[in-house]
Every structure is written in C-alpha cells, then in structure tokens.
C-alpha cells in the first residue's frame, strides 16, 4: 500500500461539511486511484480539518450514478439474530443517535428503534450553522456528548437526549474530537491537539479535570472505554503504522494490541470485553473493512465485512452486544474522480459469520452512529441461602437474578464474591459468568460469606449488597447430643462449650438437642451452662470422629440438696459408705458419666466367707430437705457392670422420722441409665438417702457405678421452648 494511504483508517471523526467528496483521479485502476490518490493523513483530516476535502455533488452526477449505487446497496430488510427480539419489542427505550446531512448541514439526530423501518422518523436535536457530529449516548440514553464547530473550531458539547441544555465543555483554540462516555457516565475520553500534537485526554462529565493521558510525538486518537471502565483502547501510529493500543484509564500501562492490521482505527470494545471491533484494510484493496480482534492477544476474528469502493467506519454495539453496527461510506468513480456518494448506518448480528442485519437509520446521508437502551434500572440478584454448616470442603452455590428494566435486556452476567471470615476482604470468585451455579472449594474450619451482583444487557450493574447473601462454615466432623432435666424433660438454650474450641457453641433447641461442628478430629471436653440449673461437671474424653453421637446430659437442679452428688471431691467424705467386707466397700472410680469421679458399689464375695448372704455394699447421706423445693425429685445415673438380675437386688431407701420409701432399680447390664423418682409428697425436714446393692452369691464379681445423684426441684413447664408462630 502506498504511504499516502498510511492514515486512511483514521478518516472522518469530525464529519464532512458537505455531502460529496471528490478526489481527482490519475489514469490507474479504481483500486490504484483509491489507494494512491487519497492525501496523506486523509482519515485524520476528515475529523480534524474536513472542509478542504468537501465539494457538492451535482444533480447530473447523481443521476448518472444512481443505478450503480442501488446495485451496490444491500437489501434493507432485516434478518434478526435468534438471541435478540425484533425491534418492535424494543419500543422507544432503545435509541440510535447519529449525525446526518439530510437538512443540508451536519446535525445531530435521534430516533427510537421501532420496526418496521423507517417509522418513526428521526428527530433533529441541533440547529447550529457549524457542523455537529460524532454523537455518543451515555449509558441509559439520557445525555449525548458530541463535537461542534459552532464556535469556530471543534469543541466538545453535551446535551440532554431531547436536545435541550446544550453545554460546551472544552474551551481552547485547538480541535477536541471523538468524545466517548465512561460506562458509569462520570467521565468523557477524547483526543485533542491542544498541546501541539493529537493526544488522548479525559475529563469529568461536566468538563472539569481535563487530563492528558498520552505523551507520544506520534498521532493518538479514537479512544474508547472498556465495559468496566478500567481501560481505554485507542488508535496510534507511534510505531510507524496505525495500530490499536490499550492502557489503563489513568494512562498507565500503554501496550500495543494489534500488529500488521493496515490502518487499524476506530476501536470499540464489545460488551463482554473479549473483543474490540475496529476498521482496517483486511485485504490490501485500499478500502476500510469491518472486523474485530481479541483483547487477549490482538488476533483478528475470521469474520470480516469487506466491499470494494466502500469504507466501514466507526463500529458500535447494540446495548446487549448481540448486534454490531458501523457507518458504510460508499464511493463512486465518475469522470476520473472518486466521489463520496452516500453514507448509511447498518447493523449485523454478531453471532454468525455471515451478514444478518439491516439499516439502522432512515437516510442515506447518516454516519457516526451510536445505540443505547433508555434503561437505567439495575437488575437484582442473590446467592441462594445456604445451610449454616457444610460437611465438605466443597460448597455448591446457586444464584438467581431478575431485571425489572426493559424486557429486552435481561441478565447478561453475574459477578460472585466471597469473604473468608467475618472480617475478611471481599474477593472476586466468578466474574461476568452466565452460569447460575458453581462449586466453591474452601478449607475446613473456615466460614465463607457470599454475595452477588448482576449486569443486564443494557449495561446496568447492580451494586453489591452491604451484607452477604449467604454464608456457611465448612466442618469435617459433627456430633449431636441432648440435654434433659432431672425428670428427663428437654432443656432448651443450654450453651455447650468445647475445649479445645470447636467451630461453634452448641445451643440446645426446644427438643434439647444440640450440634457441635469440628474442623478436625481429636479429644475434646464439653461444658454446659444454663440459668436456673446447677453446675454439671464437664463431659470428658469426647473423641472425634468416633463420638458422633454424644451422651445425653442431665442438668442438676439449682437447689440440689445432696452434697458431693457428682463425686468430684475424689473421696466419699460426704457420704457414709459401708460393705459386708473390704471387697464390697464402695470406692471412687474414674469410670464416670461426667466429671472426674463416680462411686462403684459391689465387688466380689470370697467363696470361703464365713458369713451368710446376702452381702451388702451401700452409700448413704442424710440431708436437710428445703421446704421451698418444688416437685421434689430424686435423680441419678447408674451403670450395671455385672450382676445377677434374679438373685441380686438394688434398692434406694429414703428414710425419715416417720416415713420410709423403698425404690427398686433393675439390674440389666447396660451403659449409663438415668432414673428418677417423684418425691413431691415428702413432707419431713430431713431424709436419709441410702443406695444399697445386695449380692446373693459368692465367688463372682458384681459391680454397679453411680454418678450425678441429686434431690431438688423439677422445673416442669418452665423451660424455654421455641415454636413456629402458627403454633404459639
């Protein structure tokens, strides 16, 4: 390609002042004429100094070339993408803005995209004698930024979408060109030669804080924002040829994206950020084609729109990204001259590799199009709530979303964040995903919080909620137990603590059941606490994971009358032990239900004993019975290690001055058994409680262990119970 064509891809950013462009031809082929006779920097100058290239097209030439133009033009009927509803579903919420010469001056127009084309008609927004061009809609289609020469040189203006409140933002004697909104509408990027060379600038949406971002002696122009606002793409010839570059939105990290794409210019980010649409000469014929490159490596996509004697300029995307459009500028060769004949704005489906689309505007004198939805309603999303406990290091998450805005848009993608611990920082997990479920991998013992936000196809992004949508704690082992009172009624709201600490404090529910969750196996000690009950010794040697079902715990009454009822003193000084022989004298044992000690009754009777049976082993204690006891209850736990259930006997004697109660206990070999007796009718101030185990035979071992022997009130009906509202 001749070097005179070296800037062909930057053409037309400002706009041409008349409807024809004539280029004097040499006696070469049409390709050679177009390739060689366009002046150097022509594409820049269409934006930066357009007047010197404009001449009117007369009626004779129009008539002579009309048939050629009609043959070249595509059928104007549309073929819709399967992924997007027809235009009659968009109604007036979808708008196209563009520059047109239909009224013999370059002015800004807007039209709602309602099918069938071309109704309704476009509405003119500007009425200045200087040209107005390159309009861009902000997100939500409430404002338009554009370039105007109404004050003598190219300056940047903004106005409301109805054309009101036209306000100048830049004030200098240089050219300020190609303004484009940041996705959040707070900033505008543009390029300018105010410092003697064309460079990229940004400013706030009110014109303040105008900041230069590039400082290269070469030409830089055509900035465009990424969909997240973090980066800018732009065109530059700083390497000697036109290429697309990228940088952070503050101007840092400037890197070249494309390589050897002739006259690459007019970059436009796709909605998902994966590609950039652009104009470039894909086949070396000297005409600008319409294609895309990957943002990851700058490689071109295979789908390229290319026609001879046509330039495809200034790509743009539909609000949901399913269509892309561009300006098609047609040239005709007439009497040794190339004429800029007509300009139309077309769209096509991005999902296929062939042309499926139509004309976006209603005139053959339109260019510099932009397309947005008048939808400012952010979608809503939520991570579905999780069980507070997850017995795996993998968490299956679900999330949902809805969009109350235009029904055309819908949810485009989700972002999912997690936080490790209540004080952790929110971290991106999935970004711009179209999935509605995924599996998160974590670590046992950690509590994870999750939240989501959604983006709709109009680009509205939901704010992350300040509090999490869902949370769960990952545990490796779990164990459950139950807490009852001295009459075996469930006790709610008992706090169960562990040493070493586990992942939670167990809190008993209305049925007395509590759960504990462990990050790892080990040996643990459990303690309980509950108002209006006495202290229970700790539950020792809870081995996890083997102890996934914990022993039932029985809370002692607060007014327990029996001393050393849990045998934690390590001796029997509070009791009166007795035995028929030394072997039958009760002793403290470490085989316990809770705590450190319990008492064992029984033993063995030698076969050569001189006494006759039965042989007794007993403990007793005389207590003062408080008159304030309510529903007096004798409660105990015992464990039959060995006994002869037919001939041996186990009894409890409660003796007063004038009353004696005899309470029998079964002698079935078992683990710990709880039993209780109603002593609410006991009316004497004192009582002697005696537990007596009688062995009937000699020559064998028979033992029973007792723990947690109490006499006190039974708080029937007073335990906190949680019921659903409907049952209260």
Steps between C-alpha positions, in 0.01 A plus 500: 500500500629847407615709796254772402231263624671458833228680695195375319360326809468816706265674257185690585494549877359852484281476188494636152350843443326409174353185354766433240873436499681520169849359443672572170594173329812401315480250211527193720250239604233586756698315765815691418316830491343441839819363646737763364307824461358545849723764661725407786316512837168513315322304770628729771401805300139389454479557872759766554472723189207374291414812303787475251372165371134587442328592177133459412374223273300644215173365369650369174752284679231379740283387209787333318604293798165424660469156342851404612418596858177303504676192367768526769262549789384203702138413548371722780277236661631357826575144599504478878740319728338210675630636830329839477130596462389702199506875518128526574582358844754774568244781467621846585747386764764420240643804322747567223684831479697608195610790283319573174517736203135451405421867570806632310711538811662249731271478803430252779189280474341236717241235426329227700570161348149379420435253219384509222769729372509799456214606731505697718703774338821632648497817709749778443667619822749770388442810287837674489659633178825319580519127459397276791621144489631181670224476765516241776223401739579442863390185673125529543466733200433811706784719366697544178858618461602630158741724307395835357671776302228754578758714681763485226695187583423147614388502862321244715141556611240309697122518487198319630361223286219733386752758375458741789773645724773499234815582698856553386762308700833589332636849439818534294610585147590141415287211381335281765360187336334159534352526851377181661334433836643280771259216588392669823449835326734691728782557249552575132803392297599692186804598297637846431791689344489773766860423597628502142443133426196275508488325839241319714329692783229439756277739692211485740154501347463870588825590320714530811832329568617476137799266512746396231572125492740449206831677437630355175616715204292280268128531438265352766122501462165319500480406871236256624427367850489136602165387638631509858655845457844376603673534161503705183566379148632751248660526158860616454770513232784522753663188352489641146177324410148530629423258784259459787647555845365452852572671830356535847241775530756717680745474208736241648610171345472600134541187285448427132219256424505453121785432261499529120131587470515774239348832606352353823279765659165581663527234776179412685489257792248218492259486791669197653848648453632199308534672163544844348324591177697725267547623145802380302604395151485121525586417139722783375245641254520847650148496647421485870340179621305413814644237734594416857807393695538312827593720792716221639748489211391738222433217255223579250177302497430325170177688435579815297258715302674632189370660180686678225438877476356502851655603831360349822554756774451542873360168628255490789299234684136457594432537872496124555797433272308270265526749213784713376473789259712741299482781249519388137646776283459431128719652228436520127749558223366758256690692230844418645394595850399306813194641671384443854151409391294377792537398862269267687503334840451125501492231767568128489470204735822422686415132550550386141770529237272627224311824468168496684380850562361814345511877493479671836406855394264650244724699264787444259683797648562369853815398685669476841224292659461392860239275662384482861200391704315752710514255786650620826350232722766276643416130523474316828671179599561288805702199599254241626530455874712212622488266794707665771710183515657314210655158562739520206776724374290561186195727506241483224363848440193616313408856411206666330433833336223708351487820300213739553619725217426459133390141429740496206803515719490238769800379694823500302736368767569460870794581723539286813723600791596315817643603835704269725387580854290785632793741484640377167514707183257442218675313218386438143420136438305501172478804272271553203373146523178392335475196726249488785682236704854391576701316764724696733803331661599607849677382813356319799449723798445813292179699474429638154264778406365551148331780309409569140432779260349485154551696181220526248539519125457877510815524711328579830702354785346418834677625810640230722291466818664628816424173678554149367229308319609165642753349735614159610770344716694200374537220755667162479313327784176560688354365823158537659377457855195568713452680830222405743405598852465274803160380377628439146330805354697675220672822595539768233760775473777317680843621388746220431865602476799293396866490592684509262261741336286370217331693221192594700340524839237232518162639597226252581173534314146446626557124497820538700716392206816692418762464227874552502717541191868413488766611255705191581498188711633491854413461868273769645346603833145639506349730762142623539342814640135595552326743731279346773695173503793379701848440369566176317858366498662497155454217253852368452680308229263568214688337213424627150413360252404181688271691738256635245214422740567661836371376839178653624567757770273559801511842659487494882245717677615833632380405852665158512505381863760223471865580573774383265226360282743465205787354708740766375671524843689180426389333826182397680530733798157648430351152497481209739631198307456145630578147385465146628871462443790710388441380144145636511580842646407773244787687338555788260548399136614684189232329292261792498207650320627854544783652695793325660337263748213263566434236766510126445296265720553126526799284434549131565416275795762230565373145484649427842318782675367409841197725487173427332352713230375713359809719518442876482693794350343840566538876530271734688465866585265687728377830360288793603206526262425863415134595533532710180563199278239475229410156362780335692687250288768243575712455186805283432699318234627147545685247293471126563841355427411148616220353715261210530166664423292225665678447829680834553303810601548872463288734707481858618366568848376845597449512875362770723376518854168345415524408131701249298492460123652200322584551134619205293730519197538239225833322465531468125859536381516820293670829435402795714132502596315797640215455742297734716242478778223739591552613861262794482293351788796487738407730790770436759786748557770234473557183308765231480566378150658157483598313185546132571631226272456146637690204354338160543793273412868454567781442262403755233552869417198732509539880478283802431622860445298803610539866397307826516273422796277802570189599698337828408228680313374396160435809290222347296344736249759774553750409227522733203333342197507651152198431283399636160277804523209300364521264796560749779 
